[in-house]
């Protein structure tokens, strides 16, 4: 593996914690040889090209938009997206949901928002990638800025704070869910006002982003299948 690129796709918090722990111990242990247990961490490695590896989308739930209206939402986002709609008054009509999902999956930078009070989906198609350099002001690579999840947050979610009379933040107003039906139920029950749909990131996109020195945005990857659940103990003393 010495000459290979290792992408930490899941478990970066554990890896960062292990590095911090190693640093902490080394500061106390000046005569460490390098082969102590605290200098190692277990990993499971997969080939990026493995045909069995799938990435699923993570949907966004939004609340706290007390000033939200159909007209205001369109006015806010029309400079960035072409907007169409799919009426969905009957939640038992799964064909409408499938239609929306297919449009999101087949489109280029295409998103959908289900808003219960409107009884419909709004479909957003990015007008041009030329907008991204101007509108996404973070110092990131062009590959990062082209990620649908980056576009969703910069050009939709960040702008939704215009509809909140209270302070708006990701921590207080946005939740993440991976099962679409459960998310739609939460919107219908009034726990959230909308759920935002996007297509999953591809393995090639992940490679491009990390090779350009960036890390993936928060909650942008949901890898499947998962490893079997279990517990392995790694004693860190001798």
C-alpha positions as CSV (number, residue, x, y, z in Angstrom):
1,X,0.0,0.0,0.0
2,X,3.0,2.3,0.2
3,X,2.6,3.6,-3.3
4,X,-1.2,3.7,-3.2
5,X,-3.7,6.5,-2.4
6,X,-5.9,5.6,0.6
7,X,-9.2,7.4,0.7
8,X,-10.9,7.3,4.1
9,X,-14.5,7.0,3.0
10,X,-16.1,6.3,6.3
11,X,-14.5,6.5,9.8
12,X,-12.5,9.7,9.5
13,X,-13.5,10.8,13.0
14,X,-12.1,7.6,14.4
15,X,-8.9,8.1,12.4
16,X,-8.5,11.7,13.5
17,X,-9.1,10.6,17.1
18,X,-6.5,7.9,16.9
19,X,-3.9,10.4,15.6
20,X,-4.7,12.8,18.4
21,X,-4.4,10.0,20.9
22,X,-1.0,8.9,19.4
23,X,0.2,12.5,19.6
24,X,-0.9,12.8,23.3
25,X,0.9,9.6,24.2
26,X,4.1,10.5,22.4
27,X,4.2,13.8,24.3
28,X,4.4,11.8,27.5
29,X,6.5,8.9,26.2
30,X,9.7,10.3,24.8
31,X,11.4,6.9,24.2
32,X,8.7,5.4,22.0
33,X,10.0,2.9,19.3
34,X,7.1,3.3,16.9
35,X,5.7,-0.3,17.2
36,X,3.5,0.4,20.2
37,X,-0.2,-0.3,20.0
38,X,-1.1,3.3,20.1
39,X,0.6,3.8,16.7
40,X,-1.8,1.5,14.9
41,X,-5.4,1.5,13.9
42,X,-7.5,-1.2,12.3
43,X,-9.0,-0.6,8.9
44,X,-11.1,-2.5,6.3
45,X,-9.9,-1.7,2.8
46,X,-11.9,-2.0,-0.5
47,X,-11.0,-1.4,-4.1
48,X,-12.7,1.8,-5.3
49,X,-13.6,-0.1,-8.5
50,X,-15.3,-2.9,-6.6
51,X,-18.6,-3.4,-8.4
52,X,-20.3,-4.3,-5.1
53,X,-19.7,-0.9,-3.6
54,X,-22.7,1.4,-3.8
55,X,-23.2,5.0,-2.6
56,X,-26.7,6.0,-1.5
57,X,-28.0,9.6,-1.1
58,X,-28.6,11.4,2.2
59,X,-31.7,13.6,2.0
60,X,-32.0,16.9,3.8
61,X,-34.9,17.9,6.1
62,X,-35.5,21.6,6.8
63,X,-37.6,23.4,9.4
64,X,-38.1,26.8,10.9
65,X,-39.2,28.6,7.6
66,X,-42.1,30.6,9.0
67,X,-42.0,33.0,6.0
68,X,-42.0,30.3,3.3
69,X,-44.4,30.6,0.4
70,X,-44.4,29.1,-3.1
71,X,-44.0,32.5,-4.8
72,X,-41.2,33.7,-2.6
73,X,-39.3,30.4,-3.0
74,X,-39.5,30.6,-6.8
75,X,-38.4,34.2,-6.8
76,X,-35.4,33.3,-4.6
77,X,-34.1,30.4,-6.6
78,X,-35.1,31.3,-10.2
79,X,-31.8,33.2,-10.8
80,X,-30.0,29.8,-10.3
81,X,-32.4,27.1,-11.3
82,X,-35.1,26.3,-13.9
83,X,-38.1,25.3,-11.8
84,X,-40.9,22.9,-12.6
85,X,-43.4,21.1,-10.4
86,X,-45.1,17.8,-9.9
87,X,-48.4,17.8,-8.0
88,X,-48.6,15.1,-5.3
89,X,-51.9,15.5,-3.3
90,X,-52.1,11.8,-2.7
91,X,-49.2,10.2,-0.8
92,X,-50.4,6.7,-1.8
93,X,-49.6,7.5,-5.5
94,X,-46.1,6.1,-5.6
95,X,-45.8,6.7,-9.4
96,X,-45.4,10.4,-8.8
97,X,-42.6,9.9,-6.3
98,X,-40.9,7.5,-8.7
99,X,-41.2,10.2,-11.5
100,X,-39.5,12.8,-9.3
101,X,-36.8,10.4,-8.2
102,X,-36.1,9.5,-11.9
103,X,-35.9,13.2,-12.8
104,X,-33.4,13.8,-10.0
105,X,-31.3,10.8,-10.9
106,X,-31.3,11.4,-14.7
107,X,-30.8,15.2,-14.6
108,X,-27.6,17.2,-14.4
109,X,-27.4,19.1,-11.1
110,X,-31.1,18.4,-10.5
111,X,-32.8,18.6,-7.1
112,X,-36.4,18.2,-5.8
113,X,-38.1,19.6,-2.8
114,X,-41.3,18.1,-1.3
115,X,-43.2,20.7,0.6
116,X,-46.4,19.4,2.3
117,X,-48.1,22.7,2.5
118,X,-47.9,23.0,-1.3
119,X,-48.9,19.4,-1.9
120,X,-46.3,19.1,-4.6
121,X,-42.7,18.6,-5.5
122,X,-40.7,21.5,-6.9
123,X,-37.9,20.4,-9.3
124,X,-34.8,22.5,-9.6
125,X,-32.4,22.3,-12.6
126,X,-29.2,24.3,-12.3
127,X,-29.1,26.8,-15.1
128,X,-25.3,26.7,-15.7
129,X,-22.2,25.5,-14.1
130,X,-20.8,29.0,-14.7
131,X,-22.7,30.1,-11.7
132,X,-20.7,27.9,-9.3
133,X,-17.5,29.8,-9.3
134,X,-19.3,33.0,-8.5
135,X,-21.9,31.7,-6.0
136,X,-19.8,29.1,-4.1
137,X,-17.3,31.4,-2.4
138,X,-15.5,28.7,-0.4
139,X,-11.9,28.1,-1.4
140,X,-12.4,24.7,-2.9
141,X,-11.5,22.9,-6.1
142,X,-13.8,23.1,-9.1
143,X,-14.5,19.4,-8.7
144,X,-15.7,20.0,-5.1
145,X,-17.9,22.9,-6.3
146,X,-19.5,20.6,-9.0
147,X,-20.7,18.2,-6.3
148,X,-24.5,18.1,-6.1
149,X,-24.3,18.2,-2.3
150,X,-22.2,21.4,-2.5
151,X,-24.6,23.0,-4.9
152,X,-27.6,22.0,-2.8
153,X,-26.2,23.6,0.3
154,X,-24.8,26.8,-1.3
155,X,-27.6,27.6,-3.7
156,X,-30.6,26.2,-1.9
157,X,-30.2,25.5,1.8
158,X,-28.1,28.5,2.6
159,X,-30.5,30.8,0.9
160,X,-33.5,29.3,2.7
161,X,-32.6,31.3,5.8
162,X,-34.3,34.3,4.1
163,X,-37.6,32.6,5.1
164,X,-36.8,32.3,8.8
165,X,-37.5,35.0,11.3
166,X,-35.2,33.3,13.8
167,X,-31.4,32.6,13.5
168,X,-31.0,29.8,10.9
169,X,-28.2,27.2,11.1
170,X,-27.4,23.7,9.9
171,X,-27.4,22.5,13.5
172,X,-30.8,23.8,14.4
173,X,-32.8,23.8,11.1
174,X,-31.4,20.9,9.0
175,X,-31.5,17.2,9.7
176,X,-30.3,14.3,7.6
177,X,-32.2,11.1,6.7
178,X,-31.4,8.2,4.4
179,X,-34.8,6.6,4.1
180,X,-36.9,8.7,1.8
181,X,-40.3,7.4,2.9
182,X,-39.5,8.2,6.5
183,X,-38.4,11.7,5.6
184,X,-41.6,12.4,3.6
185,X,-43.7,11.2,6.6
186,X,-41.8,13.7,8.8
187,X,-42.8,16.5,6.4
188,X,-46.4,15.4,6.2
189,X,-46.6,15.2,10.0
190,X,-45.3,18.8,10.3
191,X,-42.1,17.9,12.0
192,X,-40.2,19.5,9.1
193,X,-41.4,21.8,6.2
194,X,-39.5,20.2,3.3
195,X,-37.3,17.3,2.3
196,X,-34.7,17.9,-0.4
197,X,-33.8,15.1,-2.8
198,X,-30.5,14.8,-4.6
199,X,-28.6,12.1,-6.5
200,X,-25.8,10.2,-4.7
201,X,-22.2,11.2,-5.3
202,X,-20.2,8.8,-7.6
203,X,-17.0,7.0,-6.7
204,X,-15.2,8.9,-9.5
205,X,-16.3,12.2,-8.0
206,X,-14.9,11.2,-4.6
207,X,-11.6,10.3,-6.2
208,X,-11.4,13.6,-8.1
209,X,-12.2,15.7,-5.0
210,X,-9.6,14.0,-2.8
211,X,-6.9,14.0,-5.4
212,X,-7.4,17.8,-5.6
213,X,-6.7,18.0,-1.9
214,X,-10.3,18.5,-0.7
215,X,-12.4,16.5,1.8
216,X,-16.0,15.6,0.9
217,X,-18.8,17.8,2.3
218,X,-20.7,16.7,5.4
219,X,-23.1,13.8,5.0
220,X,-22.3,13.3,1.3
221,X,-21.6,9.6,1.3
222,X,-23.7,6.6,2.5
223,X,-21.8,3.5,1.6
224,X,-23.5,0.1,1.1
225,X,-23.2,-2.6,2.0
226,X,-22.2,-2.0,5.6
227,X,-19.8,-4.2,7.5
228,X,-21.3,-6.6,9.9
229,X,-21.9,-5.0,13.3
230,X,-19.6,-6.1,16.1
231,X,-17.1,-5.0,18.7
232,X,-13.3,-5.5,18.6
233,X,-11.2,-4.4,21.5
234,X,-7.7,-3.1,20.9
235,X,-5.7,-2.8,24.2
236,X,-3.6,0.3,24.0
237,X,-1.3,-0.6,26.9
238,X,1.3,-3.4,26.9
